Amino acid sequence: MNIILNRSMQHNEKIMIFYMDSGYNVTQRYIRVTRINDNSIVAYFYRRKKVRTFKLDNILSAGPSNKKVSA
């Protein structure tokens, strides 16, 4: 998973993650990683059209995005 997150940040690529929120709901999210910290990532979240912070422990999986999403 770290390889995918790093590649998103280095190549400015959109990726898809499955993320568990604070209410234990699992959602599919399209993001572009801008920074990786020890326990979290900072990423542009396409659905909200804003930069958000995501806890690494709550990212269940990550992969390339084949879906076209607008910025």
N, C-alpha and C positions, 0 to 999 in steps of 0.2 A: 504494500500500500504506500509506503514511503516513497518508492520510486515514482509512482503515479503522481503523488502530491508534488514532489520536487520537479518533475517534468512539466506539470501544469504551471508552476511558478517560473521556471527557466524559459519556457517556450510560449508563455502567455496563452496556454491552451485551456479550453473548457473541458471540465470533467463532470462526471455524475457520481454522487455519493449517496449511500443510504445512511441516514442519520437518525439517531434516537434523541428526541428532545427531552426536556425536563419532566414532561408528563408521561414518559416511556412510550410515546408514539413514534413509530418508524416512518420516515418520509424519504422520498426520493428528491434530491436537490441537484440543480445544475449550478456549478460554481467555477470560478477561476481563482486559483491561489495566488495571493500577493505576498504573503509572509508566513513563515513557519517558525513557531516558538517551541519551547520545551513541551508544553501541555496543550497547545492549541494552534490553530491556523487562522489567519486572517484572509478572507476571500471575498470576491465580488459575488453576490448572490443574485442570479439573474431574475428570479421571480419577484423579488422585492426591489430590484434595481438599486441595491445599496451594498456597501461593504459590511460584512458581519464577521464575528468571531465564532469559530466552531471548536469544541473540545475534541481533542484527538481520541480520547477514550470513548466518545459517543459516535465516532465514525465507524460504522459496521463494515462497510466495503467501499471501494472506490474503483472507478474504471473510466475508460475513454467515453466521451459523449459523441454519439452519432446523430443526436437530435439537434436540429437548428433552432437556436434560441437567440432572441434579439437582445442587444445590450441596453 
